[in-house]
Structure formats: structure tokens, C-alpha cells
Amino acid sequence: MSLRDRFTDELKTAMRAGEAARVSTLRMITAKLKDSDIAARPGPPIDEAGIIAMLRGMAKSRAESVTMYRQGGREELAAKEEAEIAIIDSFLPQQLDDAAMAAAVDAAVAEAGATSVKEMGKVMAVLKGKYAAVLDMAKAGPMVKARLGG
């Protein structure tokens, strides 16, 4: 089932169950998806990878909001944002753990034939091509740099 179909099904289920917070978050996701599709015109609507990237961006912005709300003493708003993050994360593929990420980095370094930090871009391109959906590139970057002796 595609993510677009899952959003619709989950929204219907949440509406029937009377889960106001979940309905609100799912409507926000579908609105952002429609905005992204409109921005992609005249080409085709965004694909699954684009939807995953959109969801990651939404989760990241909410995580930043949680930090700011906590600094400002607005715990109730931070809790609301964390609930939205949990719903958004339920649609994202499971991320690789540290051991699997290290193995993926080693494999990418070997495939790219990289020997120095100057070739880090090649390794990152391999990682992005093979593991974009399940790898946090922000965490992978420092691992690649350390592996290449940077």
C-alpha cells in the first residue's frame, strides 16, 4: 500500500475513532503533500522517496519546536509537538541502528574505493543511492569522515 493510501486510510480510521489529535496531524500531512504536489507541477506528483523526505522534514521541524518550547517553559506545546512527531514517525521506514549503519558505511567506502576524506562525496552518494530511506544522512556523514581518517 502506498503512503498516500495509508494517509487516507489512517485518516478515516482516526475520524471514526474520534482521535482529534491524530486527525489533525494526518490532515496536516495531507495538506503538506498537496502543497508539495502543486510545487512539483507541471511534472508528476512527488514519489514515495519525496514523501519520505517531506515527512522527515516535518518531524525535524517539530523536534526543533519541542526544544524551543521547552526552553520557553511551554511544556504543553512541547508535548503536542512530540505527539505529532510520533504520528509522523509511524509512516517512516525503520532507521538502521548504529551497527548496521557502520556496516553500510564500510560497504559504501569499499564500493566507492575511497581512501581519503577528499572522496567523502563519492561514499555519501553511494549511501544515498542505496540507503536513503533507512539511513540518517546527518549521522552517516561523521561516520564516513571518521572511517576515512578525517
N, CA and C of each residue as an Amber inpcrd file, in Angstrom:
protein
   450
   0.8410000  -1.1720000   0.0000000   0.0000000   0.0000000   0.0000000
   0.8930000   1.2440000   0.0000000   0.5930000   2.1820000  -0.8550000
   1.3990000   3.3940000  -0.9450000   1.1560000   4.2860000   0.2790000
   2.0790000   5.1960000   0.4910000   1.9260000   6.1120000   1.6240000
   0.6840000   6.9800000   1.4640000   0.3990000   7.3990000   0.2440000
  -0.7990000   8.2240000   0.0170000  -2.0580000   7.4750000   0.4580000
  -2.1370000   6.1940000   0.1040000  -3.2930000   5.3820000   0.5080000
  -3.3260000   5.1890000   2.0130000  -2.1590000   4.9970000   2.6100000
  -2.1040000   4.8330000   4.0680000  -2.5920000   6.0830000   4.7830000
  -2.2010000   7.2650000   4.2690000  -2.6610000   8.5130000   4.8930000
  -4.1810000   8.5710000   4.8850000  -4.7850000   8.2570000   3.7420000
  -6.2450000   8.3000000   3.6100000  -6.9130000   7.2920000   4.5420000
  -6.4140000   6.0620000   4.5490000  -6.9980000   5.0290000   5.4070000
  -6.8620000   5.3800000   6.8840000  -5.6930000   5.8420000   7.2750000
  -5.4620000   6.2030000   8.6790000  -6.3460000   7.3740000   9.0890000
  -6.5300000   8.3320000   8.1750000  -7.3870000   9.4810000   8.4740000
  -8.8240000   9.0280000   8.7050000  -9.3230000   8.1620000   7.8460000
 -10.6910000   7.6490000   8.0160000 -10.8280000   6.9060000   9.3410000
  -9.8630000   6.0770000   9.6580000  -9.8990000   5.3100000  10.9030000
  -9.8760000   6.2370000  12.1130000  -9.0080000   7.2400000  12.0780000
  -8.9030000   8.1800000  13.1920000 -10.1860000   8.9980000  13.3520000
 -10.8120000   9.3570000  12.2430000 -12.0640000  10.1120000  12.3110000
 -13.1640000   9.2560000  12.9400000 -13.2380000   7.9950000  12.5450000
 -14.2510000   7.0990000  13.1090000 -14.0300000   6.8740000  14.6050000
 -12.7570000   6.8240000  15.0060000 -12.4210000   6.5710000  16.4090000
 -12.4910000   7.8410000  17.2560000 -12.6470000   8.9900000  16.6280000
 -12.7340000  10.2440000  17.3630000 -11.4090000  10.6990000  17.9470000
 -10.3080000  10.3470000  17.3010000  -8.9720000  10.7340000  17.7680000
  -8.6110000  12.0890000  17.1660000  -8.9790000  13.1550000  17.8500000
  -8.8330000  14.5110000  17.3160000  -7.3810000  14.8690000  16.9950000
  -6.4610000  14.5280000  17.8750000  -5.0510000  14.8840000  17.6530000
  -4.5010000  14.1660000  16.4240000  -4.8480000  12.8930000  16.2690000
  -4.3790000  12.1170000  15.1210000  -5.0040000  12.6500000  13.8290000
  -6.2910000  12.9690000  13.8740000  -6.9630000  13.5340000  12.6940000
  -6.2850000  14.8300000  12.2770000  -5.9960000  15.6820000  13.2440000
  -5.3560000  16.9640000  12.9620000  -3.9900000  16.7670000  12.3050000
  -3.1930000  15.8590000  12.8420000  -1.8580000  15.6130000  12.2920000
  -1.9460000  15.0180000  10.8890000  -2.8440000  14.0780000  10.6880000
  -2.9820000  13.4660000   9.3570000  -3.4820000  14.4840000   8.3320000
  -4.3630000  15.3630000   8.7290000  -4.8120000  16.4210000   7.8060000
  -3.6580000  17.3500000   7.4590000  -2.8090000  17.6350000   8.4520000
  -1.6510000  18.4840000   8.2140000  -0.6990000  17.8020000   7.2180000
  -0.5090000  16.4940000   7.3730000   0.3600000  15.7420000   6.4570000
  -0.2100000  15.7780000   5.0380000  -1.5120000  15.5230000   4.9000000
  -2.1040000  15.5160000   3.5590000  -2.0750000  16.9050000   2.9320000
  -2.2260000  17.9470000   3.7320000  -2.1440000  19.3080000   3.1990000
  -0.7320000  19.6030000   2.7070000   0.2620000  19.1960000   3.4770000
   1.6590000  19.3970000   3.0610000   1.9550000  18.6020000   1.7930000
   1.3830000  17.3980000   1.6910000   1.5770000  16.5790000   0.4990000
   0.9640000  17.2520000  -0.7230000  -0.2310000  17.8090000  -0.5650000
  -0.8590000  18.5220000  -1.6860000  -0.0300000  19.7280000  -2.0960000
   0.5120000  20.4650000  -1.1160000   1.3680000  21.6060000  -1.4310000
   2.6080000  21.1490000  -2.2080000   3.1860000  20.0300000  -1.7890000
   4.3750000  19.5030000  -2.4770000   4.0370000  19.0710000  -3.9000000
   2.8660000  18.4640000  -4.0840000   2.4410000  18.0550000  -5.4240000
   2.2460000  19.2760000  -6.3230000   1.6560000  20.3170000  -5.7730000
   1.4320000  21.5390000  -6.5460000   2.7680000  22.1660000  -6.9260000
   3.7100000  22.1670000  -6.0010000   5.0330000  22.7330000  -6.2820000
   5.7660000  21.9370000  -7.3510000   5.4610000  20.6480000  -7.4720000
   6.1300000  19.7950000  -8.4600000   5.5560000  19.9530000  -9.8600000
   4.4610000  20.6500000  -9.9880000   3.8480000  20.8180000 -11.3090000
   4.7620000  21.5950000 -12.2160000   4.7500000  21.4080000 -13.5060000
   3.8320000  20.6210000 -14.3070000   4.2140000  19.1520000 -14.3840000
   5.2110000  18.7420000 -13.6340000   5.6310000  17.3370000 -13.6470000
   4.6800000  16.4710000 -12.8400000   5.0680000  15.2230000 -12.6530000
   4.2190000  14.2900000 -11.8950000   4.2350000  14.6220000 -10.4010000
   3.2560000  14.1180000  -9.6500000   3.2670000  14.3140000  -8.1940000
   4.5230000  13.6730000  -7.5950000   4.8760000  14.0910000  -6.3930000
   6.0930000  13.5490000  -5.7940000   5.9400000  12.0520000  -5.5330000
   7.0680000  11.3550000  -5.6010000   7.0610000   9.9020000  -5.4340000
   7.2260000   9.5360000  -3.9500000   7.3200000   8.2310000  -3.6810000
   7.4290000   7.7330000  -2.3040000   8.6680000   8.3160000  -1.6020000
   9.7950000   8.3760000  -2.3120000  11.0140000   8.9220000  -1.7080000
  10.8150000  10.3900000  -1.3450000  10.1240000  11.1180000  -2.2020000
   9.8280000  12.5190000  -1.9160000   8.9120000  12.6790000  -0.7210000
   7.9550000  11.7720000  -0.5940000   7.0410000  11.8060000   0.5480000
   7.8090000  11.5170000   1.8360000   8.7190000  10.5460000   1.7870000
   9.5190000  10.2190000   2.9720000  10.3810000  11.4120000   3.3610000
  10.9790000  12.0710000   2.3870000  11.7960000  13.2580000   2.6670000
  10.9320000  14.3650000   3.2790000   9.7200000  14.5320000   2.7570000
   8.7980000  15.5370000   3.2900000   8.4660000  15.2260000   4.7510000
   8.1750000  13.9590000   5.0470000   7.8430000  13.5630000   6.4140000
   9.0260000  13.7750000   7.3550000  10.2370000  13.4600000   6.8810000
  11.4200000  13.6770000   7.7190000  11.5860000  15.1570000   8.0280000
  11.3510000  15.9920000   7.0320000  11.4460000  17.4340000   7.2540000
  10.4200000  17.9210000   8.2590000   9.2150000  17.3800000   8.1680000
   8.1690000  17.7600000   9.1200000   8.5560000  17.3320000  10.5390000
   9.0850000  16.1420000  10.6840000   9.4880000  15.6510000  12.0060000
  10.6460000  16.4850000  12.5590000  11.5780000  16.8410000  11.6870000
  12.7260000  17.6310000  12.1230000  12.2900000  19.0130000  12.6050000
  11.3960000  19.6580000  11.8820000  10.9430000  20.9890000  12.2960000
  10.1890000  20.9220000  13.6200000   9.4400000  19.8400000  13.8290000
   8.7320000  19.6900000  15.1020000   9.6940000  19.4290000  16.2480000
  10.7560000  18.6780000  15.9780000  11.7640000  18.4270000  17.0160000
  12.4400000  19.7330000  17.4370000  12.6950000  20.6060000  16.4710000
  13.2690000  21.9190000  16.7980000  12.2850000  22.7410000  17.6120000
  11.0060000  22.6330000  17.2870000   9.9710000  23.3570000  18.0420000
   9.8970000  22.8590000  19.4780000  10.0250000  21.5480000  19.6720000
   9.9930000  20.9760000  21.0240000  11.0920000  21.6110000  21.8700000
  12.2880000  21.7210000  21.3030000  13.4150000  22.3130000  22.0260000
  13.1010000  23.7590000  22.4190000  12.5710000  24.5230000  21.4830000
  12.2600000  25.9240000  21.7730000  11.1410000  26.0520000  22.8040000
  10.1170000  25.2130000  22.6920000   9.0220000  25.2650000  23.6600000
   9.5120000  24.9210000  25.0590000  10.3840000  23.9410000  25.1600000
  10.9180000  23.5530000  26.4760000  11.7620000  24.6880000  27.0630000
  12.5400000  25.3420000  26.2120000  13.3510000  26.4630000  26.6950000
  12.4690000  27.6090000  27.1700000  11.3180000  27.7480000  26.5370000
  10.3810000  28.8090000  26.9030000   9.4120000  28.4100000  28.0020000
   9.5270000  27.1930000  28.5120000   8.6560000  26.7510000  29.5960000
   7.2430000  26.4040000  29.1510000   7.0640000  26.0600000  27.8940000
   5.7350000  25.7220000  27.3560000   5.6360000  24.2160000  27.1560000
   5.5730000  23.4960000  28.2480000   5.5910000  22.0380000  28.2260000
   4.4010000  21.4600000  27.4630000   3.2100000  22.0810000  27.5650000
   2.0280000  21.5500000  26.8800000   2.1750000  21.6080000  25.3640000
   2.8090000  22.6750000  24.8730000   3.0450000  22.7710000  23.4270000
   4.1220000  21.7770000  22.9850000   5.1250000  21.5670000  23.8260000
   6.1680000  20.5890000  23.5110000   5.5650000  19.1890000  23.4360000
   4.6500000  18.8810000  24.3480000   4.0110000  17.5610000  24.3470000
   3.1710000  17.3700000  23.0830000   2.4950000  18.4170000  22.6380000
   1.6790000  18.3450000  21.4140000   2.5770000  18.0710000  20.2040000
   3.6930000  18.7530000  20.1350000   4.6320000  18.5550000  19.0200000
   5.2070000  17.1400000  19.0470000   5.5200000  16.6310000  20.2400000
   6.0560000  15.2690000  20.3470000   5.0260000  14.2350000  19.9000000
   3.7550000  14.4970000  20.1870000   2.6960000  13.5830000  19.7300000
   2.6230000  13.5920000  18.2050000   2.7800000  14.7580000  17.5970000
   2.7790000  14.8520000  16.1350000   3.9860000  14.1100000  15.5500000
   5.1400000  14.2330000  16.1990000   6.3410000  13.5350000  15.7360000
   6.1050000  12.0290000  15.7490000   5.4700000  11.5330000  16.8000000
   5.2070000  10.0870000  16.9060000   4.3160000   9.6150000  15.7610000
   3.3130000  10.3980000  15.4130000   2.4120000  10.0250000  14.3170000
   3.1620000  10.0590000  12.9880000   3.9520000  11.1030000  12.7760000
   4.7280000  11.2130000  11.5340000   5.7130000  10.0540000  11.4260000
   6.3960000   9.7420000  12.5310000   7.3790000   8.6480000  12.5310000
   6.7500000   7.3010000  12.2160000   5.4600000   7.1390000  12.5090000
   4.8110000   5.8550000  12.2410000   4.7260000   5.5630000  10.7370000
   4.8770000   6.5740000   9.9140000   4.8320000   6.3930000   8.4620000
   6.2200000   6.2540000   7.8450000   7.2620000   6.5210000   8.6280000
   8.6270000   6.4520000   8.1060000   9.1860000   5.0470000   8.2400000
  10.0520000   4.6330000   7.2900000  10.6870000   3.3190000   7.4150000
  11.6010000   3.2960000   8.6420000  11.7710000   2.1160000   9.2090000
  12.6290000   1.9520000  10.3830000  14.0710000   2.3120000  10.0230000
  14.6970000   3.1490000  10.8370000  16.0750000   3.5660000  10.5990000
  17.0500000   2.4540000  11.0050000  18.2040000   2.4200000  10.3520000
  19.2450000   1.4640000  10.7010000  19.8200000   1.8050000  12.0710000
  20.1540000   0.7750000  12.8510000  20.8160000   1.0280000  14.1250000
  22.3000000   1.3220000  13.8650000  23.0420000   1.6620000  14.9200000
  24.4340000   2.0720000  14.7540000  25.3150000   0.9930000  14.1340000
  25.1060000  -0.2560000  14.5380000  25.9290000  -1.3460000  13.9900000
  25.6530000  -1.5360000  12.4990000  24.3720000  -1.5190000  12.1190000
  24.0180000  -1.6720000  10.7090000  24.4900000  -0.4610000   9.9040000
  24.4450000   0.7250000  10.5190000  24.9040000   1.9240000   9.8310000
  26.4160000   1.8440000   9.6020000  27.1550000   1.3550000  10.5820000
  28.6070000   1.2050000  10.4250000  28.9280000   0.2120000   9.3150000
  28.1730000  -0.8770000   9.2530000  28.3770000  -1.8630000   8.1940000
  28.0650000  -1.2600000   6.8270000  27.0010000  -0.4530000   6.7460000
  26.6340000   0.1950000   5.4860000  27.7160000   1.1810000   5.0580000
  28.2750000   1.9140000   6.0150000  29.3520000   2.8620000   5.7110000
  30.5760000   2.1160000   5.2000000  30.9410000   1.0200000   5.8610000
  32.0930000   0.2310000   5.4130000  31.8880000  -0.2930000   3.9920000
  30.6830000  -0.7920000   3.7180000  30.3800000  -1.3040000   2.3790000
  30.4400000  -0.1930000   1.3370000  29.9380000   0.9830000   1.6860000
  29.9440000   2.1040000   0.7450000  31.3570000   2.5930000   0.4840000
  32.1950000   2.6120000   1.5140000  33.6010000   3.0150000   1.3420000
  34.3020000   2.0370000   0.4050000  34.0470000   0.7480000   0.6100000
  34.6650000  -0.2680000  -0.2490000  34.1650000  -0.1370000  -1.6850000
  32.8700000   0.0660000  -1.8540000  32.3010000   0.1750000  -3.2020000
  32.8230000   1.3980000  -3.9390000  32.9380000   2.5100000  -3.2150000
  33.4090000   3.7440000  -3.8480000  34.9220000   3.7340000  -4.0330000
  35.6180000   2.8390000  -3.3400000  37.0710000   2.7920000  -3.4340000
  37.7190000   4.0110000  -2.8090000  37.0540000   4.6170000  -1.8430000
  37.5500000   5.8460000  -1.2200000  38.6700000   5.5300000  -0.2430000
  39.6800000   6.4040000  -0.2510000  40.8070000   6.2130000   0.6550000
  41.0950000   7.4480000   1.4920000  40.5000000   8.5820000   1.1510000
  40.7510000   9.8080000   1.9200000  39.4610000  10.6030000   2.0660000
  39.5010000  11.5750000   2.9420000  38.3360000  12.4140000   3.2010000
  37.9300000  13.1880000   1.9430000  38.8650000  13.4150000   1.0480000
  38.5710000  14.1300000  -0.1920000  37.5290000  13.3820000  -1.0330000
  37.4300000  12.0740000  -0.8260000  36.4850000  11.2530000  -1.5910000
  35.1970000  10.9760000  -0.8140000  34.9600000  11.7500000   0.2100000
  33.7790000  11.5550000   1.0480000  32.4860000  11.6940000   0.2360000
  32.4760000  12.5830000  -0.7280000  31.2970000  12.7910000  -1.5610000
  30.8870000  11.5340000  -2.3170000  31.8710000  10.7910000  -2.8030000
  31.5810000   9.5460000  -3.5130000  30.8900000   8.5500000  -2.5900000
  31.4060000   8.4380000  -1.3600000  30.8410000   7.4970000  -0.3910000
  29.4140000   7.9140000  -0.0230000  29.2210000   9.2050000   0.2020000
  27.8850000   9.6970000   0.5670000  26.8930000   9.4570000  -0.5720000
  27.3550000   9.5860000  -1.8120000  26.4830000   9.3240000  -2.9620000
  26.0660000   7.8600000  -2.9900000  26.9880000   6.9630000  -2.7060000
  26.6610000   5.5310000  -2.6630000  25.6520000   5.2580000  -1.5530000
  25.8910000   5.8390000  -0.3700000  24.9730000   5.6520000   0.7590000
  23.5790000   6.1770000   0.4240000  23.5430000   7.3530000  -0.1790000
  22.2430000   7.9470000  -0.5070000  21.5070000   7.1050000  -1.5410000
  22.2300000   6.5710000  -2.4930000  21.6160000   5.7500000  -3.5240000
  21.0440000   4.4440000  -2.9960000  21.7410000   3.8300000  -2.0460000
  21.3130000   2.5230000  -1.5540000  20.4650000   2.5680000  -0.2970000
  20.7190000   3.5600000   0.5700000  20.0980000   3.5480000   1.8920000
  19.3310000   4.8240000   2.2300000  18.9350000   5.5970000   1.2490000
  18.3160000   6.8920000   1.5100000  17.1120000   6.8020000   2.4390000
  16.3080000   5.7630000   2.2850000  15.0790000   5.6750000   3.0770000
  15.3220000   5.2290000   4.5150000  16.3730000   4.4870000   4.7650000
  16.5620000   3.8980000   6.0930000  17.8080000   4.4070000   6.8200000
  18.4910000   5.3930000   6.2630000  19.7300000   5.8760000   6.8410000
  19.6230000   7.3660000   7.1160000  19.9730000   7.7650000   8.3210000
  20.0030000   9.1800000   8.6760000  21.3270000   9.7470000   8.1670000
  21.2580000  10.5090000   7.0960000  22.4730000  11.0170000   6.4620000
  23.2440000  11.9680000   7.3810000  22.5610000  12.6410000   8.3070000
  23.2400000  13.5350000   9.2450000  24.1390000  12.7450000  10.1930000
  23.7540000  11.5220000  10.5200000  24.5960000  10.6740000  11.3680000
  25.6470000   9.9440000  10.5390000  25.3280000   9.6710000   9.2900000
  26.2530000   8.9200000   8.4370000  27.4740000   9.7610000   8.0660000
  27.2870000  11.0580000   7.8660000  28.3820000  11.9250000   7.4740000
  29.5840000  11.8460000   8.4060000  29.3760000  12.0630000   9.7180000
  30.5110000  11.9530000  10.6370000  31.1290000  10.5530000  10.6850000
  30.2990000   9.5170000  10.5090000  30.8360000   8.1450000  10.4840000
  31.7510000   7.9340000   9.2810000  31.3270000   8.4430000   8.1170000
  32.1360000   8.3150000   6.8970000  33.4480000   9.0800000   7.0780000
  33.3500000  10.2900000   7.6360000  34.5400000  11.1080000   7.8260000
  35.5310000  10.4160000   8.7540000  35.0180000   9.8320000   9.8460000
  35.8890000   9.1160000  10.7790000  36.4980000   7.8820000  10.1190000
  35.7230000   7.1760000   9.3330000  36.1830000   5.9560000   8.6610000
  37.2940000   6.2750000   7.6490000  37.1950000   7.4600000   7.0230000
  38.1910000   7.8470000   6.0260000  39.3750000   8.5880000   6.6590000
  39.3770000   8.6700000   7.9800000  40.5060000   9.2810000   8.6670000
  40.4540000  10.7910000   8.7270000  39.2510000  11.3450000   8.7600000
  39.1040000  12.7940000   8.7780000  38.9860000  13.3470000  10.0950000
